[in-house]
Amino acid sequence: MQRTDGFIAALRAAGLLVDAVKTSGTLQRVRAQGDSGGQRSGWYVLHVGPPLAGAYGNWKTGASEQWCERAPETLSTAERAQMAQAMERLQRQQQAERHRRQAQARQHALARWQRAEAACADHPYLIAKGVGVHGLRQDKGQLLIPLRDGQHRLWSLQTIGADGAKRFLSGGRKRGLYYPIGPSVRDVVCIAEGFATAASIHEATGHPTAVAFDAGNMEPVARVLRDKFPNAVIVVCADDDAATALRTGINPGVASATRAAEAVGGVVAMPPRLSGGESR
């Protein structure tokens, strides 16, 4: 049995498609389950040691794990120090690679946004959701939603197809980015997870509303908006995941909105529930 067999087994269990690995101590990009074309969203790094140790993960999902051929409690002080130094080098490599991927995705996003046309009001997704265009563009039947920072700089895109399928650019930045709907913020700004929800909130209230794109990004977006608009009332509009709460006891939409509101001194708004316990 090769010393690397255990590491390869861990990579495969995590969905990384590898047959062999390099013990070079440098970051290696590999294919992962769900990758298409030349995409390589998986990564690993392996140090020859001793002991043989490394880490692996998936940029698409954000997963990251460490691995060692020996149990941590069996390592000497020197070996622990050596592993700590290796992990520090890995973090620097990961950061450099993440910045490279984000810069590449940004150039692609800017080019695609510039050549796209204004979205059609009769796009099937907009019709199905009953909302307006609100500045979106369209490319080959896909709606384009830009992800922008607090200075309005475009970093990535979300695409929405006619069937409602949503995708983000591979390697693109998302954390703390949002899409603003409506006028410049004055007294109140709302935050919602998806475009359709945010558009509906703005159309119903007239308040400017930010699309955070998912529950995990609600708090980072709330913090960006608080820095930008220190005196505004921030209303975090929760997706009430009642069905998930019934299955798991956790309501991720409400929990994320609550954390975001608490982080910036905002308030939480929730849709009214129907008699059966489901949100409208």
Backbone torsions as a table, in degrees:
resi	resn	phi	psi	omega
1	MET	NA	129.4	178.4
2	GLN	-73.4	149.4	179.7
3	ARG	-63.1	-26.6	-177.0
4	THR	-84.4	-4.9	-175.8
5	ASP	-60.2	-40.0	179.7
6	GLY	-64.8	-38.5	178.8
7	PHE	-67.5	-43.2	178.4
8	ILE	-60.9	-40.4	178.8
9	ALA	-62.5	-39.1	178.7
10	ALA	-66.1	-40.1	178.4
11	LEU	-62.6	-45.7	-178.8
12	ARG	-64.9	-38.1	178.4
13	ALA	-63.8	-27.3	178.8
14	ALA	-87.2	3.0	177.5
15	GLY	89.4	12.8	177.5
16	LEU	-90.4	134.9	-172.3
17	LEU	-95.5	88.2	-177.7
18	VAL	-130.6	149.3	173.1
19	ASP	-113.7	-26.3	179.4
20	ALA	-148.6	161.4	-178.3
21	VAL	-133.7	158.2	177.4
22	LYS	-103.6	139.6	178.1
23	THR	-102.6	45.8	-174.8
24	SER	-86.4	-14.2	-176.8
25	GLY	76.7	10.5	177.8
26	THR	-115.0	156.5	-176.5
27	LEU	-67.6	129.3	178.9
28	GLN	-117.6	132.1	177.6
29	ARG	-96.0	134.6	-178.1
30	VAL	-138.0	163.9	176.8
31	ARG	-74.1	148.7	177.0
32	ALA	-127.3	160.0	177.5
33	GLN	-55.5	132.8	-178.9
34	GLY	95.8	-12.7	177.2
35	ASP	-69.2	148.8	178.3
36	SER	-129.9	157.3	179.5
37	GLY	58.2	-131.9	179.6
38	GLY	-94.6	14.5	-177.1
39	GLN	-64.9	137.9	175.9
40	ARG	-136.5	88.6	-176.9
41	SER	-91.5	-9.0	177.1
42	GLY	-88.9	158.3	179.1
43	TRP	-151.0	157.3	171.6
44	TYR	-155.7	162.2	171.1
45	VAL	-144.0	137.1	-176.5
46	LEU	-136.1	126.8	179.1
47	HIS	-102.8	136.3	-174.6
48	VAL	-70.4	-22.0	176.6
49	GLY	77.9	-145.7	6.8
50	PRO	-79.8	152.1	-4.4
51	PRO	-81.4	163.7	175.0
52	LEU	-67.6	121.9	-175.5
53	ALA	-150.3	155.7	-179.7
54	GLY	-170.9	-163.5	179.8
55	ALA	-152.4	163.4	-178.8
56	TYR	-158.4	163.7	179.7
57	GLY	-178.7	-167.0	-176.1
58	ASN	-141.5	116.1	179.9
59	TRP	-65.0	-27.9	-177.9
60	LYS	-68.8	-41.0	-177.2
61	THR	-98.1	-15.2	-177.0
62	GLY	84.4	1.5	-178.8
63	ALA	-66.8	142.8	178.7
64	SER	-153.4	128.4	-178.1
65	GLU	-137.1	150.9	173.8
66	GLN	-104.4	155.6	-177.5
67	TRP	-144.6	144.6	175.2
68	CYS	-147.0	143.3	-178.1
69	GLU	-71.9	-14.3	178.6
70	ARG	-121.6	153.3	177.5
71	ALA	-64.7	140.8	-177.0
72	PRO	-54.3	-36.4	-176.0
73	GLU	-70.7	-12.3	179.6
74	THR	-92.1	-4.2	-176.9
75	LEU	-80.8	143.8	176.0
76	SER	-79.0	169.4	178.4
77	THR	-59.5	-41.2	179.6
78	ALA	-65.5	-40.5	179.7
79	GLU	-66.8	-38.3	177.3
80	ARG	-63.3	-41.6	179.1
81	ALA	-64.7	-40.1	178.9
82	GLN	-63.0	-42.4	178.7
83	MET	-65.7	-39.4	179.4
84	ALA	-62.1	-41.9	177.5
85	GLN	-64.3	-39.0	178.9
86	ALA	-64.8	-39.2	-180.0
87	MET	-68.9	-33.7	176.2
88	GLU	-64.3	-42.5	177.2
89	ARG	-62.7	-40.2	178.7
90	LEU	-61.5	-43.0	179.8
91	GLN	-60.7	-39.7	178.1
92	ARG	-66.1	-40.3	178.3
93	GLN	-64.5	-43.5	179.7
94	GLN	-61.7	-43.8	-179.4
95	GLN	-62.6	-43.8	179.0
96	ALA	-63.3	-41.8	179.7
97	GLU	-67.8	-39.7	178.7
98	ARG	-62.4	-43.7	178.7
99	HIS	-63.8	-38.8	178.4
100	ARG	-63.1	-45.2	-179.4
101	ARG	-65.9	-39.2	179.6
102	GLN	-66.4	-39.8	178.5
103	ALA	-65.5	-39.7	178.6
104	GLN	-65.0	-44.4	179.4
105	ALA	-64.9	-35.6	-179.4
106	ARG	-65.4	-42.5	178.2
107	GLN	-61.9	-40.5	177.5
108	HIS	-64.6	-41.8	-179.6
109	ALA	-64.0	-45.2	-179.6
110	LEU	-61.6	-43.4	-179.0
111	ALA	-65.0	-43.7	-178.2
112	ARG	-68.8	-38.6	179.2
113	TRP	-64.7	-40.6	-177.0
114	GLN	-68.3	-33.1	-177.6
115	ARG	-89.6	-9.6	-178.9
116	ALA	-75.8	159.1	177.9
117	GLU	-103.1	165.8	176.9
118	ALA	-58.6	138.5	-178.4
119	ALA	-65.4	147.2	178.6
120	CYS	-83.8	135.8	-179.8
121	ALA	-64.7	-19.9	-179.4
122	ASP	-98.1	19.2	174.9
123	HIS	-59.1	136.2	-175.5
124	PRO	-52.8	-36.9	-179.1
125	TYR	-68.2	-43.5	179.9
126	LEU	-65.5	-39.5	177.3
127	ILE	-63.1	-44.7	-178.4
128	ALA	-63.0	-36.7	-178.6
129	LYS	-88.7	-13.3	178.4
130	GLY	69.2	36.9	-178.8
131	VAL	-127.4	165.0	-179.1
132	GLY	-85.9	-176.1	-174.6
133	VAL	-76.8	-45.3	176.8
134	HIS	52.7	45.7	172.0
135	GLY	83.5	4.1	179.7
136	LEU	-70.8	159.1	173.1
137	ARG	-117.7	172.4	-173.5
138	GLN	-139.1	137.6	179.5
139	ASP	-140.1	115.1	178.6
140	LYS	54.3	43.3	176.5
141	GLY	84.4	-5.9	179.4
142	GLN	-101.1	132.9	172.1
143	LEU	-72.2	141.2	177.7
144	LEU	-113.9	123.6	176.9
145	ILE	-115.7	116.0	-178.3
146	PRO	-76.4	141.8	172.5
147	LEU	-98.8	117.5	-174.1
148	ARG	-120.4	155.8	176.4
149	ASP	-94.1	-174.0	-177.2
150	GLY	-65.7	-16.3	176.4
151	GLN	-99.3	12.7	176.6
152	HIS	72.2	15.1	178.9
153	ARG	-80.2	134.9	-178.3
154	LEU	-82.9	129.6	-179.0
155	TRP	-116.3	-30.8	-176.8
156	SER	-158.9	-177.3	179.9
157	LEU	-135.9	146.6	163.5
158	GLN	-108.2	135.1	176.2
159	THR	-108.0	145.2	175.4
160	ILE	-129.9	121.8	-179.8
161	GLY	-83.8	174.2	179.2
162	ALA	-60.6	-28.5	179.5
163	ASP	-87.4	2.6	179.2
164	GLY	89.5	-0.6	180.0
165	ALA	-66.3	130.1	-176.9
166	LYS	-112.1	137.5	179.2
167	ARG	-140.0	149.1	171.7
168	PHE	-110.2	154.4	176.6
169	LEU	-63.4	135.0	179.0
170	SER	-61.3	129.2	178.0
171	GLY	81.5	-4.6	-177.0
172	GLY	-72.1	150.3	177.0
173	ARG	-73.2	147.4	176.2
174	LYS	-136.9	-38.9	-173.2
175	ARG	-56.6	125.5	177.8
176	GLY	78.6	1.2	179.0
177	LEU	-97.0	153.3	-177.1
178	TYR	-154.3	170.6	174.0
179	TYR	-120.2	118.6	-177.9
180	PRO	-84.1	135.3	175.2
181	ILE	-118.4	127.7	177.3
182	GLY	102.8	-174.2	-174.8
183	PRO	-73.0	173.2	175.8
184	SER	-59.4	145.7	-175.5
185	VAL	-66.6	138.5	174.3
186	ARG	-119.8	-84.8	-176.3
187	ASP	-100.4	-30.7	-173.7
188	VAL	-135.1	139.1	171.4
189	VAL	-136.3	135.8	179.5
190	CYS	-105.0	155.4	175.6
191	ILE	-130.1	132.8	176.7
192	ALA	-135.3	162.0	-177.2
193	GLU	-70.8	-59.8	-172.3
194	GLY	-104.2	164.7	-178.7
195	PHE	-61.6	-48.2	-175.8
196	ALA	-60.8	-41.9	178.5
197	THR	-64.9	-45.2	-179.6
198	ALA	-63.2	-42.0	179.1
199	ALA	-63.5	-41.4	179.2
200	SER	-63.0	-41.8	179.6
201	ILE	-63.8	-45.0	179.6
202	HIS	-64.3	-43.4	-179.2
203	GLU	-65.3	-31.2	-178.9
204	ALA	-82.3	-32.0	-172.6
205	THR	-112.4	-23.6	-174.0
206	GLY	81.9	-5.8	-179.5
207	HIS	-75.9	141.4	172.5
208	PRO	-60.7	140.2	-174.6
209	THR	-135.5	136.5	-179.9
210	ALA	-103.4	133.7	173.9
211	VAL	-87.4	117.1	-179.7
212	ALA	-91.7	-13.8	174.4
213	PHE	81.2	-32.1	172.6
214	ASP	-161.6	168.6	-174.9
215	ALA	-61.8	-39.3	-177.5
216	GLY	-66.3	-17.4	-178.0
217	ASN	-98.2	0.4	-177.3
218	MET	-63.6	-48.4	-178.5
219	GLU	-66.5	-46.3	177.1
220	PRO	-57.8	-39.3	178.3
221	VAL	-67.7	-40.9	178.7
222	ALA	-59.4	-41.0	179.6
223	ARG	-66.2	-39.7	177.8
224	VAL	-62.7	-44.0	-179.2
225	LEU	-68.5	-34.8	177.0
226	ARG	-64.9	-40.9	177.2
227	ASP	-64.1	-37.1	-177.1
228	LYS	-78.4	-35.5	-177.2
229	PHE	-128.7	76.6	-172.1
230	PRO	-62.6	-22.8	-176.1
231	ASN	-103.8	-1.9	-177.2
232	ALA	-77.9	150.5	169.4
233	VAL	-81.0	121.8	-179.8
234	ILE	-100.5	119.0	179.9
235	VAL	-106.6	113.6	-179.5
236	VAL	-95.1	114.0	-174.0
237	CYS	-92.9	110.6	-172.3
238	ALA	-81.4	139.2	163.2
239	ASP	-79.6	118.7	-178.1
240	ASP	-85.9	96.4	-178.6
241	ASP	-84.2	65.6	-174.4
242	ALA	-64.1	-38.1	-179.0
243	ALA	-64.2	-41.3	177.4
244	THR	-64.7	-39.1	179.8
245	ALA	-63.3	-37.1	178.7
246	LEU	-65.9	-35.4	-178.7
247	ARG	-79.2	-39.9	-169.8
248	THR	-114.7	-14.7	-175.1
249	GLY	82.2	2.7	179.6
250	ILE	-123.5	131.6	176.8
251	ASN	-106.9	91.8	-172.8
252	PRO	-61.4	-36.1	-179.6
253	GLY	-64.1	-46.5	-179.5
254	VAL	-69.7	-41.6	-179.0
255	ALA	-61.9	-43.9	-179.3
256	SER	-66.6	-41.4	179.5
257	ALA	-65.0	-39.8	179.5
258	THR	-64.2	-44.5	178.1
259	ARG	-61.8	-42.0	-179.0
260	ALA	-63.1	-44.8	-179.3
261	ALA	-64.9	-42.6	-179.9
262	GLU	-64.7	-33.3	-177.0
263	ALA	-68.1	-26.1	-174.7
264	VAL	-122.4	10.2	-178.7
265	GLY	69.0	32.5	179.9
266	GLY	-96.9	-168.4	179.1
267	VAL	-126.7	155.9	179.4
268	VAL	-104.4	136.1	173.3
269	ALA	-119.6	138.2	-179.6
270	MET	-129.0	148.3	176.3
271	PRO	-69.5	148.3	177.8
272	PRO	-66.2	146.5	179.2
273	ARG	-92.1	145.7	175.4
274	LEU	-77.8	173.6	-176.6
275	SER	-60.7	-27.6	-179.5
276	GLY	-83.0	1.4	177.4
277	GLY	96.5	-5.3	-179.6
278	GLU	-90.8	150.2	177.6
279	SER	-78.6	155.0	175.4
280	ARG	-69.3	NA	NA
